[in-house]
């Protein structure tokens, strides 16, 4: 694939994945916990927690098979 074609494809994919039907916006409330699977979502902080402590923890769950 030529670079120009690849860049156009990446732009199309970026536009597609951020369509409103795929976007979840969270409204924070006190003592709330949110978890997501990094393998299946794109995520970013977009504000809304100004003046509050923002604490993040990473947890890894590994599948084990005998």
N, C-alpha and C positions, 0 to 999 in steps of 0.2 A: 504494500500500500504506500503510495506516495505521501510525503509529509503533509502537504496541503489537504489531501483527502483525510488523513488521520486526524488532523487538527479540527477539521469540519465535523468529523464523527464524534470526537470528544466534546466539542461544543454542543452538539445535538444531544448527546447523552447527559451532559450536565444540566441542560435545560429541561430534559424529560424528567430526571430524577428529583427535581425541585418543584414539580407541579404541585399545586395546592392539594390535590387529592392524595398525595403521598406525604404531606407535611403534618407533623404533630407539634403543636405548641403547648407547652406545659405552663399552667398557672400555679405558682408556688403558694403553699399555705404553711403555717408553722408546723414544725416537727414532721415534715413530709420527706419521704425517701423515694427516689426514682432509680430504677435499674434498667439497663438495656444491654443487648448483645452486640458488641462492636463488630462482629462478623456480618451482621445483617442490616446495620443502619449507618447512616451518616448523621453526625450530630455536631452541634456547636452551641456554645453559650451565646445568647443574644441579649443579655441584660435582664433587668427585672429584679435583681437581687442587690441593687445598690444600697449601701449602708448595712448590709447583712453579711454574716460570715458565710463564705462559700467553701465547703469542705468536700473533697473528692477522695474516694477510696477505690482502688482497683482490686477486683476479685477474679481469679482464674479458676475455672472449673474444668477439670480434665476428665474425659471419658476413659474408663478402664474396662478392658475386656480380658477375660481369662483365656 
